[in-house]
Amino acid sequence: MKMNQKTSNLDYLSAFIAIVGPPNVGKSTLLNRLLGSKVAIVSPKPQTTRNRVLGVYHGEGFQMVFIDTPGIHRTRTHLHRSMVASARATFSEVDMIAVMIDMLHPEDADMTSILKELKKSEKTALLIINKIDKGSPEVLLPIMETYRQRFLFDAIVPISALTGDGVQGLIEELKARLAPGPVFFPSDMKTDQTESFLIAEIIREKIFLFSRRELPYSSAVTVQNIEEIPKKTLMKVSAKIYVESESQKAILIGRGGRMVKKIGQSARKEIEGLFGIHTFLDLVVRVEKNWSKDPKALKRLGY
């Protein structure tokens, strides 16, 4: 997990920090808030994050490398097992673990297994109670007391990842627990994600935002080609959206192609904002039957 160690001295502080928790508690929203820019996709639907996403926070004399993980939950398919295995692996790979819960749903059933993993890891651990902007302050203290009894956290930090309330305090709590270490990434780098990954994730986010029921969870995106044409200040992107059945394909394309056009227009606008270049986005919808249950298909699609 530890990346190229460019600089190391006793005055510099650094660490890898995993953000873990049940689905839909706001882990990706927090990562984006910490970095001041969007590196992880978000949607109101649970299990939006499928891959670990790395984000680098640069401070004066210190660096924190955050790993945003898929939500830990009961698994049903090969895809879910892959997602949860990816999240659980970070417990042994990082220096610190930030466990996030939702103030509105603090007793998530998956927290029992998360705390068991935490005890086994013996790592520095903080509890983040998110969404304090949506709950009553009177509810917060009992939640904090309950979790103090369940696990000896190094700190419990209430925040709102959405509004930023309490996030600076979280940064200070994490910084106080950093150890001398190397500069893992250059100061102008916020993520190690490739252009292809970022674009595929943006498209997938729009599928989550605009489609319903099982369709977002049955969709995967791969970028086939990226071509920059400097003379025309244009970037041409070809991508494929995979679904699991012909009926899903018909829904995703929509009547007269309206749905896929809506997804493409929204994605293209965000891609242009991210890369600062006019973009032509070509989306093709294909059927990969039951890909979420097929280990070989999962591997081909980046899971």
C-alpha positions as a Markdown table, in Angstrom:
| # | Residue | x | y | z |
|---|---|---|---|---|
| 1 | Met | 0.0 | 0.0 | 0.0 |
| 2 | Lys | 2.8 | 2.5 | 0.8 |
| 3 | Met | 3.7 | 4.4 | -2.3 |
| 4 | Asn | 7.0 | 5.7 | -3.6 |
| 5 | Gln | 8.7 | 7.3 | -0.6 |
| 6 | Lys | 10.4 | 10.4 | -2.0 |
| 7 | Thr | 11.4 | 12.2 | 1.2 |
| 8 | Ser | 11.8 | 11.0 | 4.7 |
| 9 | Asn | 12.9 | 12.9 | 7.8 |
| 10 | Leu | 12.1 | 13.1 | 11.5 |
| 11 | Asp | 10.4 | 16.5 | 11.1 |
| 12 | Tyr | 7.9 | 15.3 | 8.6 |
| 13 | Leu | 4.7 | 13.5 | 9.6 |
| 14 | Ser | 2.6 | 11.2 | 7.4 |
| 15 | Ala | 0.3 | 8.2 | 7.5 |
| 16 | Phe | -2.1 | 6.1 | 5.5 |
| 17 | Ile | -5.7 | 6.4 | 6.9 |
| 18 | Ala | -8.6 | 4.2 | 5.9 |
| 19 | Ile | -12.1 | 5.6 | 6.1 |
| 20 | Val | -14.4 | 2.6 | 6.7 |
| 21 | Gly | -18.0 | 2.0 | 7.8 |
| 22 | Pro | -21.4 | 0.7 | 6.6 |
| 23 | Pro | -22.8 | 1.8 | 3.2 |
| 24 | Asn | -24.2 | 5.3 | 2.7 |
| 25 | Val | -22.7 | 6.9 | 5.9 |
| 26 | Gly | -20.9 | 9.6 | 3.9 |
| 27 | Lys | -17.3 | 8.3 | 3.5 |
| 28 | Ser | -16.9 | 9.6 | -0.1 |
| 29 | Thr | -18.5 | 12.9 | 0.8 |
| 30 | Leu | -16.0 | 13.3 | 3.7 |
| 31 | Leu | -13.0 | 12.5 | 1.4 |
| 32 | Asn | -14.1 | 15.1 | -1.1 |
| 33 | Arg | -14.6 | 17.6 | 1.7 |
| 34 | Leu | -11.1 | 16.9 | 3.2 |
| 35 | Leu | -9.4 | 17.4 | -0.2 |
| 36 | Gly | -11.5 | 20.4 | -1.3 |
| 37 | Ser | -12.2 | 18.7 | -4.6 |
| 38 | Lys | -14.2 | 15.8 | -5.9 |
| 39 | Val | -12.1 | 12.6 | -6.2 |
| 40 | Ala | -14.9 | 10.1 | -5.2 |
| 41 | Ile | -18.3 | 9.8 | -6.7 |
| 42 | Val | -21.4 | 10.2 | -4.4 |
| 43 | Ser | -25.1 | 9.5 | -4.7 |
| 44 | Pro | -28.0 | 9.2 | -2.3 |
| 45 | Lys | -28.0 | 5.4 | -3.0 |
| 46 | Pro | -26.0 | 3.0 | -0.8 |
| 47 | Gln | -23.1 | 1.0 | -2.2 |
| 48 | Thr | -22.1 | 3.6 | -4.7 |
| 49 | Thr | -18.4 | 3.2 | -4.0 |
| 50 | Arg | -17.1 | -0.1 | -5.4 |
| 51 | Asn | -13.3 | 0.4 | -5.5 |
| 52 | Arg | -10.9 | 1.9 | -3.0 |
| 53 | Val | -10.3 | 5.5 | -3.8 |
| 54 | Leu | -7.1 | 7.2 | -2.6 |
| 55 | Gly | -6.9 | 10.9 | -1.7 |
| 56 | Val | -4.0 | 12.9 | -0.5 |
| 57 | Tyr | -4.3 | 15.7 | 2.1 |
| 58 | His | -1.3 | 18.0 | 2.1 |
| 59 | Gly | -0.5 | 20.1 | 5.3 |
| 60 | Glu | 2.4 | 22.2 | 6.4 |
| 61 | Gly | 5.0 | 19.6 | 7.4 |
| 62 | Phe | 2.6 | 16.6 | 7.1 |
| 63 | Gln | 0.7 | 14.5 | 4.7 |
| 64 | Met | -2.3 | 12.2 | 5.2 |
| 65 | Val | -3.2 | 9.6 | 2.6 |
| 66 | Phe | -6.8 | 8.7 | 2.9 |
| 67 | Ile | -8.3 | 5.5 | 1.5 |
| 68 | Asp | -12.1 | 5.7 | 0.9 |
| 69 | Thr | -13.5 | 2.2 | 1.0 |
| 70 | Pro | -16.7 | 0.5 | -0.2 |
| 71 | Gly | -19.3 | 0.1 | 2.6 |
| 72 | Ile | -19.0 | -3.0 | 4.7 |
| 73 | His | -22.2 | -5.0 | 4.5 |
| 74 | Arg | -23.7 | -8.4 | 4.1 |
| 75 | Thr | -22.7 | -9.9 | 0.8 |
| 76 | Arg | -25.0 | -11.4 | -1.8 |
| 77 | Thr | -23.0 | -11.5 | -5.1 |
| 78 | His | -19.4 | -11.9 | -6.2 |
| 79 | Leu | -19.4 | -8.1 | -6.7 |
| 80 | His | -20.4 | -7.5 | -3.1 |
| 81 | Arg | -17.9 | -9.9 | -1.8 |
| 82 | Ser | -15.2 | -8.2 | -3.9 |
| 83 | Met | -16.2 | -4.8 | -2.5 |
| 84 | Val | -16.3 | -5.9 | 1.1 |
| 85 | Ala | -13.0 | -7.8 | 0.8 |
| 86 | Ser | -11.4 | -4.7 | -0.6 |
| 87 | Ala | -12.6 | -2.7 | 2.4 |
| 88 | Arg | -11.6 | -5.3 | 5.0 |
| 89 | Ala | -8.1 | -5.6 | 3.6 |
| 90 | Thr | -7.3 | -2.0 | 4.5 |
| 91 | Phe | -7.5 | -2.8 | 8.2 |
| 92 | Ser | -4.1 | -4.4 | 7.9 |
| 93 | Glu | -2.6 | -2.1 | 5.3 |
| 94 | Val | -2.9 | 1.3 | 6.9 |
| 95 | Asp | -1.5 | 3.2 | 9.9 |
| 96 | Met | -4.8 | 4.5 | 11.2 |
| 97 | Ile | -8.5 | 3.7 | 10.8 |
| 98 | Ala | -11.3 | 6.2 | 10.8 |
| 99 | Val | -14.7 | 4.4 | 11.4 |
| 100 | Met | -17.7 | 6.4 | 10.2 |
| 101 | Ile | -21.3 | 6.0 | 11.3 |
| 102 | Asp | -24.5 | 7.9 | 10.5 |
| 103 | Met | -25.9 | 9.8 | 13.5 |
| 104 | Leu | -29.4 | 9.0 | 12.2 |
| 105 | His | -28.7 | 5.2 | 12.1 |
| 106 | Pro | -25.9 | 4.6 | 14.7 |
| 107 | Glu | -26.8 | 1.0 | 15.4 |
| 108 | Asp | -26.2 | -0.4 | 11.9 |
| 109 | Ala | -26.1 | -4.2 | 12.1 |
| 110 | Asp | -22.8 | -4.3 | 10.2 |
| 111 | Met | -21.0 | -2.3 | 12.9 |
| 112 | Thr | -20.6 | -5.5 | 15.0 |
| 113 | Ser | -18.3 | -7.1 | 12.4 |
| 114 | Ile | -16.5 | -3.8 | 11.7 |
| 115 | Leu | -15.6 | -3.5 | 15.4 |
| 116 | Lys | -14.4 | -7.1 | 15.5 |
| 117 | Glu | -12.1 | -6.3 | 12.6 |
| 118 | Leu | -10.9 | -3.2 | 14.4 |
| 119 | Lys | -10.0 | -5.1 | 17.6 |
| 120 | Lys | -8.0 | -7.6 | 15.6 |
| 121 | Ser | -6.1 | -4.8 | 13.7 |
| 122 | Glu | -4.8 | -3.1 | 16.9 |
| 123 | Lys | -4.5 | 0.1 | 14.9 |
| 124 | Thr | -5.0 | 3.7 | 16.1 |
| 125 | Ala | -8.8 | 4.2 | 15.6 |
| 126 | Leu | -11.1 | 7.2 | 15.5 |
| 127 | Leu | -14.9 | 7.1 | 15.4 |
| 128 | Ile | -16.5 | 9.7 | 13.1 |
| 129 | Ile | -20.2 | 10.4 | 13.8 |
| 130 | Asn | -21.5 | 12.0 | 10.5 |
| 131 | Lys | -24.6 | 13.9 | 9.6 |
| 132 | Ile | -24.8 | 16.0 | 12.8 |
| 133 | Asp | -26.5 | 18.7 | 10.6 |
| 134 | Lys | -29.5 | 16.4 | 10.2 |
| 135 | Gly | -30.0 | 15.2 | 13.8 |
| 136 | Ser | -30.8 | 16.6 | 17.2 |
| 137 | Pro | -27.8 | 17.5 | 19.5 |
| 138 | Glu | -29.5 | 15.7 | 22.4 |
| 139 | Val | -29.1 | 12.5 | 20.5 |
| 140 | Leu | -25.4 | 12.8 | 20.0 |
| 141 | Leu | -24.1 | 12.3 | 23.6 |
| 142 | Pro | -25.9 | 8.9 | 24.1 |
| 143 | Ile | -24.4 | 7.7 | 20.8 |
| 144 | Met | -20.9 | 8.7 | 21.9 |
| 145 | Glu | -21.4 | 7.0 | 25.2 |
| 146 | Thr | -22.6 | 3.8 | 23.6 |
| 147 | Tyr | -19.6 | 3.6 | 21.4 |
| 148 | Arg | -17.2 | 4.4 | 24.2 |
| 149 | Gln | -18.5 | 1.3 | 25.9 |
| 150 | Arg | -18.3 | -0.8 | 22.7 |
| 151 | Phe | -14.7 | 0.1 | 21.8 |
| 152 | Leu | -11.8 | 2.1 | 23.2 |
| 153 | Phe | -11.5 | 4.7 | 20.4 |
| 154 | Asp | -8.6 | 7.1 | 20.4 |
| 155 | Ala | -11.1 | 9.9 | 19.7 |
| 156 | Ile | -14.8 | 10.3 | 18.8 |
| 157 | Val | -15.4 | 13.2 | 16.4 |
| 158 | Pro | -18.9 | 14.4 | 15.4 |
| 159 | Ile | -19.0 | 16.1 | 12.0 |
| 160 | Ser | -21.1 | 17.0 | 9.0 |
| 161 | Ala | -19.2 | 16.0 | 5.9 |
| 162 | Leu | -21.8 | 17.8 | 3.9 |
| 163 | Thr | -21.5 | 21.2 | 5.5 |
| 164 | Gly | -17.9 | 20.8 | 6.8 |
| 165 | Asp | -18.9 | 21.3 | 10.4 |
| 166 | Gly | -16.3 | 19.6 | 12.7 |
| 167 | Val | -14.1 | 18.5 | 9.8 |
| 168 | Gln | -11.2 | 20.8 | 10.8 |
| 169 | Gly | -11.4 | 19.3 | 14.3 |
| 170 | Leu | -11.1 | 15.9 | 12.7 |
| 171 | Ile | -8.0 | 16.9 | 10.8 |
| 172 | Glu | -6.4 | 18.1 | 14.0 |
| 173 | Glu | -7.3 | 14.9 | 15.8 |
| 174 | Leu | -5.7 | 12.9 | 13.0 |
| 175 | Lys | -2.7 | 15.1 | 12.7 |
| 176 | Ala | -2.0 | 14.7 | 16.5 |
| 177 | Arg | -1.6 | 11.0 | 15.9 |
| 178 | Leu | 0.7 | 11.1 | 12.9 |
| 179 | Ala | 4.2 | 9.7 | 13.2 |
| 180 | Pro | 7.5 | 10.7 | 11.5 |
| 181 | Gly | 7.3 | 9.4 | 7.9 |
| 182 | Pro | 8.0 | 10.0 | 4.2 |
| 183 | Val | 6.4 | 12.2 | 1.7 |
| 184 | Phe | 4.4 | 9.6 | -0.2 |
| 185 | Phe | 3.1 | 11.9 | -3.0 |
| 186 | Pro | 4.1 | 15.3 | -4.5 |
| 187 | Ser | 2.4 | 18.4 | -3.2 |
| 188 | Asp | 0.3 | 18.9 | -6.4 |
| 189 | Met | -1.2 | 15.4 | -6.3 |
| 190 | Lys | -4.6 | 14.7 | -4.8 |
| 191 | Thr | -5.3 | 11.2 | -6.1 |
| 192 | Asp | -3.6 | 8.4 | -7.9 |
| 193 | Gln | -6.6 | 7.6 | -10.1 |
| 194 | Thr | -6.1 | 7.4 | -13.8 |
| 195 | Glu | -8.1 | 9.5 | -16.3 |
| 196 | Ser | -9.9 | 6.4 | -17.4 |
| 197 | Phe | -11.0 | 5.5 | -13.9 |
| 198 | Leu | -12.1 | 9.0 | -13.1 |
| 199 | Ile | -14.2 | 9.3 | -16.3 |
| 200 | Ala | -15.7 | 5.8 | -15.8 |
| 201 | Glu | -16.7 | 6.7 | -12.2 |
| 202 | Ile | -18.3 | 10.0 | -13.3 |
| 203 | Ile | -20.4 | 8.1 | -15.8 |
| 204 | Arg | -21.4 | 5.5 | -13.2 |
| 205 | Glu | -22.4 | 8.3 | -10.8 |
| 206 | Lys | -24.8 | 9.7 | -13.3 |
| 207 | Ile | -26.3 | 6.2 | -13.8 |
| 208 | Phe | -26.9 | 6.1 | -10.0 |
| 209 | Leu | -28.4 | 9.5 | -10.0 |
| 210 | Phe | -30.8 | 9.1 | -12.9 |
| 211 | Ser | -31.8 | 5.5 | -12.9 |
| 212 | Arg | -33.8 | 3.5 | -10.4 |
| 213 | Arg | -34.3 | 0.2 | -8.6 |
| 214 | Glu | -31.7 | -2.5 | -9.5 |
| 215 | Leu | -30.4 | -0.8 | -12.6 |
| 216 | Pro | -27.5 | 1.3 | -10.9 |
| 217 | Tyr | -26.3 | -1.9 | -9.2 |
| 218 | Ser | -26.4 | -3.9 | -12.4 |
| 219 | Ser | -24.4 | -1.4 | -14.3 |
| 220 | Ala | -20.6 | -1.2 | -14.9 |
| 221 | Val | -18.6 | 1.3 | -17.0 |
| 222 | Thr | -15.3 | 0.9 | -18.8 |
| 223 | Val | -13.5 | 3.6 | -20.8 |
| 224 | Gln | -12.3 | 2.1 | -24.1 |
| 225 | Asn | -10.3 | 5.1 | -25.5 |
| 226 | Ile | -9.3 | 8.6 | -24.7 |
| 227 | Glu | -7.9 | 10.8 | -27.5 |
| 228 | Glu | -6.8 | 14.4 | -27.1 |
| 229 | Ile | -6.8 | 16.6 | -30.2 |
| 230 | Pro | -4.7 | 19.6 | -29.3 |
| 231 | Lys | -5.4 | 21.6 | -32.5 |
| 232 | Lys | -9.1 | 21.5 | -31.7 |
| 233 | Thr | -8.7 | 21.6 | -27.9 |
| 234 | Leu | -10.9 | 18.5 | -27.8 |
| 235 | Met | -10.9 | 15.3 | -25.9 |
| 236 | Lys | -12.7 | 12.3 | -27.5 |
| 237 | Val | -13.8 | 9.6 | -25.0 |
| 238 | Ser | -15.3 | 6.3 | -25.9 |
| 239 | Ala | -17.0 | 4.3 | -23.1 |
| 240 | Lys | -19.2 | 1.3 | -22.6 |
| 241 | Ile | -21.9 | 0.8 | -20.1 |
| 242 | Tyr | -22.6 | -2.8 | -19.2 |
| 243 | Val | -25.9 | -4.1 | -17.9 |
| 244 | Glu | -27.0 | -7.6 | -17.1 |
| 245 | Ser | -30.1 | -8.1 | -19.3 |
| 246 | Glu | -31.8 | -6.8 | -22.5 |
| 247 | Ser | -34.6 | -5.3 | -20.5 |
| 248 | Gln | -32.1 | -3.3 | -18.5 |
| 249 | Lys | -30.4 | -2.2 | -21.7 |
| 250 | Ala | -33.7 | -0.9 | -23.0 |
| 251 | Ile | -34.4 | 1.0 | -19.8 |
| 252 | Leu | -30.9 | 2.6 | -19.7 |
| 253 | Ile | -31.1 | 3.7 | -23.3 |
| 254 | Gly | -34.6 | 5.0 | -22.8 |
| 255 | Arg | -37.3 | 6.0 | -25.3 |
| 256 | Gly | -35.6 | 7.5 | -28.3 |
| 257 | Gly | -32.3 | 7.3 | -26.4 |
| 258 | Arg | -33.3 | 9.9 | -23.9 |
| 259 | Met | -31.9 | 8.2 | -20.8 |
| 260 | Val | -28.5 | 7.5 | -22.1 |
| 261 | Lys | -28.4 | 10.9 | -23.6 |
| 262 | Lys | -29.2 | 12.5 | -20.2 |
| 263 | Ile | -26.5 | 10.4 | -18.5 |
| 264 | Gly | -24.0 | 11.4 | -21.2 |
| 265 | Gln | -24.7 | 15.1 | -21.2 |
| 266 | Ser | -24.4 | 15.3 | -17.4 |
| 267 | Ala | -21.2 | 13.2 | -17.4 |
| 268 | Arg | -19.7 | 15.2 | -20.2 |
| 269 | Lys | -20.3 | 18.5 | -18.4 |
| 270 | Glu | -18.5 | 17.2 | -15.3 |
| 271 | Ile | -15.6 | 15.7 | -17.3 |
| 272 | Glu | -15.1 | 19.1 | -19.0 |
| 273 | Gly | -15.0 | 20.8 | -15.7 |
| 274 | Leu | -12.5 | 18.3 | -14.3 |
| 275 | Phe | -10.1 | 18.3 | -17.2 |
| 276 | Gly | -10.7 | 21.8 | -18.5 |
| 277 | Ile | -11.2 | 20.7 | -22.1 |
| 278 | His | -14.2 | 20.4 | -24.5 |
| 279 | Thr | -15.2 | 16.7 | -24.6 |
| 280 | Phe | -17.0 | 14.5 | -27.0 |
| 281 | Leu | -18.4 | 11.5 | -25.1 |
| 282 | Asp | -19.5 | 8.4 | -27.0 |
| 283 | Leu | -21.5 | 6.0 | -24.8 |
| 284 | Val | -22.5 | 2.5 | -25.9 |
| 285 | Val | -24.7 | 0.2 | -23.9 |
| 286 | Arg | -23.9 | -3.5 | -23.9 |
| 287 | Val | -25.3 | -6.6 | -22.2 |
| 288 | Glu | -22.9 | -8.7 | -20.1 |
| 289 | Lys | -25.2 | -11.3 | -18.7 |
| 290 | Asn | -25.1 | -11.6 | -14.9 |
| 291 | Trp | -21.7 | -9.9 | -14.8 |
| 292 | Ser | -22.0 | -9.2 | -11.0 |
| 293 | Lys | -22.1 | -12.9 | -10.3 |
| 294 | Asp | -19.3 | -13.9 | -12.6 |
| 295 | Pro | -15.8 | -13.7 | -11.2 |
| 296 | Lys | -14.2 | -13.6 | -14.7 |
| 297 | Ala | -16.5 | -10.8 | -15.8 |
| 298 | Leu | -15.8 | -8.9 | -12.6 |
| 299 | Lys | -12.1 | -9.0 | -13.3 |
| 300 | Arg | -12.5 | -7.8 | -16.9 |
| 301 | Leu | -14.7 | -4.9 | -15.6 |
| 302 | Gly | -12.1 | -3.7 | -13.0 |
| 303 | Tyr | -13.5 | -5.4 | -9.9 |
